[in-house]
Amino acid sequence: MKPAPFAYRRPGSLPEALAALAGEANAKVLAGGQSLVPLLSMRLAAPALLVDINGLPGLDTVTVTGDGVRVGALARHADVLAHQEARRVQPLLAMALGHVAHATIRNRGTTVGSIVHADAAAEMPVVLTLLGGSVDVESTAGRRTIAANDLFLGPLESSLRHDEIAVEAFFPALPPGAGVAFDEIARRHGDYALVGAAALVDGDSVRVGYLSVSDVPTVVDLSGVPLDEMGEAALDRLEPAGDIHATAAYRAQLVRVLTARVVRAAYDMAGTAGSTHEGER
């Protein structure tokens, strides 16, 4: 299929882009396009106007401070993955980005675009949620920050308004002595994950985020749960669904396996494994 007809604008400044969005309620923003273009081609999205922001200056930066990593709206997955300071300050970024599709997709797709696309099968939304990150958005009315917990409303649905552009995502730095890990199971490397999991261990706190399990990125607090019971404890708070790719029972088993795997790896990175973890080894 081909996309339905739409108007196209490529503004040269952010104010121009925001004005274009404000003037058309049925408009979509085009950045990397790796999520949007397939939806257009299948006519699952039919905007009246496409606002291409690739000509906007200053949105392709990756900025690293002691507080964390700020990723601009036009920074490609590959750029974030290759950024050594970003990898040092928040290792979970590179761990997850290495699982995003294929190199050609990472070269074009944007990290912020993937986040606001709000696909619960994608890696970056769950990373942002687990880390307690946020997204900065702008409109003609000004700028606001949306916490990750308030960003994802449902399948492919975010809390961005139609006239807003996500200009930056913030990923907090890994605290000293903490550990992170990421893993996923897919039929083939680069396919969407059947189930994925990311862990953050910080002292006695153990939190695990899941993708391709619920309608939105979901984080479960497993603090105080023995390692060999964490998978079942997570399933008490999750409802894996079946589809043409995997049954609900198979997804539940992947949750059990991946939960123990990523938590153990996060403990190993932290170097502060508790007695329960040590007893497993």
N, C-alpha and C positions, 0 to 999 in steps of 0.2 A: 504493500500500500504506500501511498504518498501522503504527505501532510496536507491537511486542509489549508486553503488559502489564508495567508496572514500578512499584515503589514510588517515592515522591518525597519528598525532604526539602529544606527550605530553612533551613539553620542560621543562627544569628545571630552566631556567633563561629567563629574558626578552630579552636580546640580541639574545639568541637562537631562541626564538619565532619570533622575528622580522626578523631574517635571513631566517627562514622557509617561512614566508609570502612573503618576497622579492623574493624568488626563485620560487614562483608559483602564477601566476596572478589570477587563479581561486581557491583561498583559502578562507576559512571562519574561523573566530575565535569563539571558543566555550567557554563560561563562564558559566552562569546559564543554558542556553539551553532551557529555557521555551518558547522562541519565535522561536529559530532556529530549534529545533528538530521537531516540527510539520511541518514546511516548508520542512524539509528533508523528512519526512514520506510521505507527499503529493506530493513530487517531484516538489515543487514550487521552490526549491533551489537544485542545484546539483553540489556542489563544488568537485573539484578534490582532494582537501586536506582539512582536518579539523585540525586546530591547537588548541588544548585544553590547555587553559592557567590556569587551576585550580591548577597546581602545582607551579605557580610562587609566590615567596615570596614577602610580603610587599604590596600587592594590595588589601587586605581585610580590610583596615583601614577606620575609620570614624573620621576625625579630625575637631575639632571645635575651632575657634578663634573668636575674636571680629568682624572680617570681614565677617565671614560666615562659611559654612560647606563644607568640602571637602570629597567626597565619592570615595573610591578606586574602581577599576574595578571589584573586586571580593567581595565587600561588598554586602550581601544579603539584599533584601527589609526588611526582618524581623529585621535584625541588625540595619538598619537605623531607622526603625519605633520605636524600643525599646530604642534608644539612647536619654537619657533625655537631655543632653546638646544640641544636634542637635535640639530637639523639642523646647527648650527654645530660641535658637538663631534664628531659622527659623521655626516657627510653621506650615507653609504651607506644609512642608515635611511630617510630620506625618498626617496632615489632608488628604492629597492626598493618601499617602501610605496605609491608612486604607481602601481605596476603591480598591486597586489592587488585583484582583482575589481572591484566597482563601489562607488560612494559609499555606497549603502545597506548593503552588506556591511561596508565599513570602519567604518561608524558603530556596528555591533553586534559584529563580530568582534574578538577580542582577539589581540594580538601574541604573548603567551605561549601562549595556546591553540593558535594556528597552529603554533608551534614544537613543542610536545609532541605534537601530532597526528602529527607526523613524516611528512608527505607530501613526498616528494622532488620533487613538481611545484610546491610552494609556495615563495614567495620568502624568507620569514623564516628557515627552517632553514638555507638556504645562506649567508645573510648572517651568522648567528651563527657558523657553522662557519668561514667565511673570516676573520672578525675574531678568531677564537680566544676567543669569548665563553663564557658558562656560564649554567646555570639553577640557582637555589636551590629546593630542594624541602623540604617538611616532612611529618612523620608523627608519630604519638604517641611514636615513639622519639627524635625530635629533628629537627634540620635538617642537611642536607648540600648540597654544591655539586657539580654534575655538569658537567664540561667538555663543550663541544660535540662534541669528537671522541669522547667516550664516550656520548653521548646517543642517537644514531641507530643502531639495530641492524638495521633492515630496513624493507620497505614498511609504513608506518603502525605501526611498532614502535619504541618508545623504551625506555630503561633505567629509567624510573620504575617503582617497585613499585606494586601495586594500591592500597596504603594511603597513598600519597604525593600531595600537592598541590603543583604547581609554583607558587611564590608570587612569583617574580621572575626576570627575565632580565637579564643584564649584557652590554652591548656596549662593548668597549674604545674609547677615544677614538682619533681619527685622529692618528698621530704628526705632528709638524711636518715639512713638506716632502713628506709622502706624498700620494698621490692615489688616489681610488676612482672606480669607474664601474659602472653597471648597465644592462643592456638585455635584452630578451626578444622572442621572436617568438611571437605567438598568432594564431589564425584571426580572432578579433575581440577588440577591447580588452575586458579583463575576463575573458576565457576563460583557462583554464589554459594556461601557456606550452607550446609544442611543444619549445622549448629556451630556456633563459635563462642568462645569464652575469654574474658580478660579478667585478670586478678590484680588486686592491689592489697598488699600486706604492709601494715604500718604499726609496729608494736603489737598490741593485742587485737587490733582491728583487722578483720579479713572481709573484704567485699569483692564480689564477683559479678561482672556484667555479662549479659548473654545477648547474642544476636541470632536471628532466624529461629527464635523460640516463641516470642510474644509479638503482639502487633506494634509495640514500640520497644526501643532499647530498654532492657530491664536490669536493674542492679539489685542484688540480694546481699544482705548483711549476714555473714556466716561466722561472726566473731564468737568465740567460745565453743564452737562445734568441733568435735574431733574430726581429723582429716578424713578418716574412712567413712564418716557419716555425712560429710558435707554435700555430696551429690543428692542423697535422699532429702536432706534438709532444704536444699535449693528447690527440689521438685515439689515440696510442700507449698512453695510460694510461686510456682510457675505452672503454666498449663500448655505444654507442648501440643501443637496441632499437627494433624496429618495432612498431606497433600500428595500431588502426583510424584513428588521427589522423595518423600520419606513418610513412613507411618508415624503416628504419635508415639507409639511404643519405641520405635527406633530412635526418635529424637530424644526421648526420655533417657535411653541408655547412653546416648552421646553426652547428655548433660552430666550423667554420673561420671563418665570417664574423663571428660574434659575438665570438670570442676576439680577433681583430685589432681589432675595433671598440671593445671595452671597455678593452683594454690601451692603445690609443692615447688614448682619452678620459681614462684614469687618469693617463697620462703628462702630458697637457695640464693636468690639474688640479694635478699636482705641480709643473709648471713646471721639471722637471729631466730632460727627455727625453735619453736616451742617444744616441750617435752612430747606432746602428742605426735608432732611431725617426726621427731627423732625416733620415736618408737616404731614408725612405719618403715624406717629405712633398714 
